[in-house]
């Protein structure tokens, strides 16, 4: 499953509970391992 599709399902579930759901993107995700950081 693509993360965008999963996000849409989660957003829908949150809204069904009467809560406010925001979906937004990020420029990039890094765990710092690629740059050799701890």
Backbone as CSV, one residue per row, in Angstrom:
resi,resn,N_x,N_y,N_z,CA_x,CA_y,CA_z,C_x,C_y,C_z
1,UNK,0.841,-1.171,0.000,0.000,0.000,0.000,0.893,1.244,0.000
2,UNK,0.562,2.195,-0.837,1.285,3.457,-0.896,0.939,4.288,0.335
3,UNK,1.906,5.023,0.862,1.664,5.813,2.069,0.572,6.854,1.884
4,UNK,0.429,7.409,0.676,-0.620,8.395,0.432,-1.998,7.757,0.590
5,UNK,-2.152,6.545,0.069,-3.424,5.830,0.208,-3.715,5.507,1.674
6,UNK,-2.686,5.100,2.402,-2.869,4.794,3.813,-3.249,6.055,4.583
7,UNK,-2.612,7.173,4.251,-2.935,8.441,4.892,-4.377,8.854,4.661
8,UNK,-4.874,8.621,3.460,-6.271,8.953,3.148,-7.229,8.110,3.979
9,UNK,-6.908,6.839,4.160,-7.758,5.961,4.966,-7.750,6.387,6.433
10,UNK,-6.589,6.737,6.922,-6.480,7.186,8.313,-7.232,8.490,8.508
11,UNK,-7.083,9.426,7.567,-7.786,10.705,7.652,-9.293,10.484,7.686
12,UNK,-9.785,9.604,6.847,-11.213,9.303,6.808,-11.689,8.717,8.136
13,UNK,-10.911,7.811,8.709,-11.270,7.199,9.988,-11.296,8.224,11.111
14,UNK,-10.337,9.125,11.108,-10.278,10.174,12.131,-11.487,11.091,12.011
15,UNK,-11.840,11.470,10.785,-12.981,12.354,10.569,-14.295,11.684,10.971
16,UNK,-14.402,10.376,10.786,-15.611,9.652,11.187,-15.819,9.702,12.695
17,UNK,-14.744,9.896,13.440,-14.832,10.006,14.895,-15.147,11.435,15.337
18,UNK,-15.336,12.330,14.361,-15.672,13.713,14.667,-14.469,14.573,15.008
19,UNK,-13.286,14.099,14.643,-12.057,14.839,14.923,-11.561,15.541,13.665
20,UNK,-10.697,16.505,13.858,-10.107,17.238,12.744,-8.859,16.497,12.271
21,UNK,-8.787,16.228,10.982,-7.641,15.508,10.423,-6.982,16.354,9.349
22,UNK,-5.688,16.536,9.481,-4.905,17.251,8.470,-3.914,16.283,7.855
23,UNK,-3.807,16.359,6.558,-2.804,15.566,5.858,-1.873,16.544,5.167
24,UNK,-0.596,16.413,5.423,0.369,17.318,4.810,1.629,16.544,4.441
25,UNK,2.392,17.112,3.551,3.606,16.472,3.040,4.838,17.063,3.706
26,UNK,5.905,16.352,3.593,7.185,16.828,4.081,8.179,16.794,2.920
27,UNK,9.182,17.625,2.984,10.179,17.695,1.913,10.970,16.395,1.838
28,UNK,11.367,15.891,2.973,12.125,14.655,2.986,12.245,14.112,4.392
29,UNK,12.506,12.834,4.478,12.673,12.184,5.768,14.055,11.558,5.784
30,UNK,14.790,11.774,6.858,16.126,11.201,6.974,16.309,10.634,8.375
31,UNK,16.890,9.465,8.449,17.188,8.878,9.755,18.622,9.197,10.168
32,UNK,19.315,10.039,9.395,20.677,10.508,9.642,21.735,9.447,9.351
33,UNK,21.340,8.230,9.058,22.320,7.188,8.760,23.002,7.473,7.422
34,UNK,22.277,8.022,6.463,22.840,8.272,5.141,23.974,9.287,5.176
35,UNK,23.969,10.173,6.166,25.020,11.184,6.282,26.107,10.758,7.269
36,UNK,25.985,9.557,7.834,26.989,9.048,8.752,26.877,9.597,10.159
37,UNK,25.735,10.159,10.517,25.543,10.686,11.867,24.972,9.608,12.773
38,UNK,25.176,9.776,14.055,24.618,8.831,15.036,23.219,9.216,15.412
